[in-house]
Amino acid sequence: MIELNRLYNADYLDGIKDIDDKSVDLIVTDPPYLFDNGNWYKSDILGENSVYTNSELYDNFGMMKTEMGRFGEDDIATLYDAVIPKMKKVNMFFFCCEEQVPIYGMEARKRGLHYNILVWEKPLSIINKNRFSMNTEYVVRVYDFGTGLNRLNNNEVYNKVLHDSRVTDKIHPTQKPVSIFRKFISLCTQPGDIVLDPFVGSGTAAEACVYEKRKFIGFEKDPKIYEDANKRLRKLTGPFRLFGNIGV
Ligand SMILES: C[S@@+](CC[C@H](N)C(=O)[O-])C[C@H]1O[C@@H](n2cnc3c(N)ncnc32)[C@H](O)[C@@H]1O
């Protein structure tokens, strides 16, 4: 049986077998993107000083050494088939790149589910006037009919365009702002509900759950990244250290 409020150093497809069916309230996750080549990405990352140095799964530029670098149709279908039975009602948020948006959407429709596309607009950085700027990322929300959002006082949380700032002190090259995770969690769950992140990275979803007083389960395949995520959670102090046994 899975323990709540801890991360597991495991492939999500193995770890998820220990989660009871119909037990998870929300999935907020950031699976690998669909990279055709890494050139644009490399310009953004740290090279030999990368946080991925010594990682088993990534080279120094954050490119996956395995075929997981292309997280395409088959991977997304496998992901849906693995996680959907675990949910009480389907309610899932997937960070993704532009090329993956139609795949997440079409795989949702095939299963009779609804979806929304949210856009995370980041500031313009390097401008290449041959193409539109790559200052957006996407989040596809997949949900069952009748899965409403909570009524919160802050109207900004209902905006499909997210303007949250990038993370500046990253411990993971694709680390996302905790504020976005907190928004989705507070819109879709109640305190004490269970949130699953099958692709933990630096532990952003878990940290958001601690702030929002939700329970979490997370899987991270890479041992070094898993350790870094646990260190991050152990640093949470004061009112945010809600659980005695965060991490391992
Ligand atoms: C895009 S990153 C997540 C970043 C995270 N949202 C954050 O803010 O730090 C995806 C993570 O999933 C992990 N991963 C890839 N395939 C996996 C699998 N099959 N099972 C578990 N983790 C996996 C990678 O090692 C990587 O750290």
The ligand as a Gaussian input file, in Angstrom:
#p B3LYP/6-31G(d) Opt

LIG

0 1
 C        9.279000      18.012000     -16.735000
 S       10.005000      17.286000     -15.355000
 C        8.991000      17.795000     -13.971000
 C        9.407000      19.116000     -13.389000
 C        8.554000      19.538000     -12.201000
 N        7.230000      19.951000     -12.577000
 C        9.204000      20.658000     -11.407000
 O        8.581000      21.730000     -11.231000
 O       10.344000      20.468000     -10.990000
 C        9.557000      15.602000     -15.551000
 C       10.200000      14.672000     -14.547000
 O        9.651000      13.359000     -14.732000
 C       10.673000      12.400000     -14.530000
 N       10.264000      11.181000     -15.251000
 C       10.363000      10.920000     -16.582000
 N        9.830000       9.722000     -16.869000
 C        9.360000       9.228000     -15.688000
 C        8.658000       8.026000     -15.349000
 N        8.369000       7.107000     -16.265000
 N        8.298000       7.837000     -14.054000
 C        8.605000       8.772000     -13.105000
 N        9.283000       9.922000     -13.372000
 C        9.642000      10.153000     -14.660000
 C       11.922000      13.065000     -15.079000
 O       13.104000      12.520000     -14.520000
 C       11.706000      14.532000     -14.714000
 O       12.355000      14.876000     -13.510000

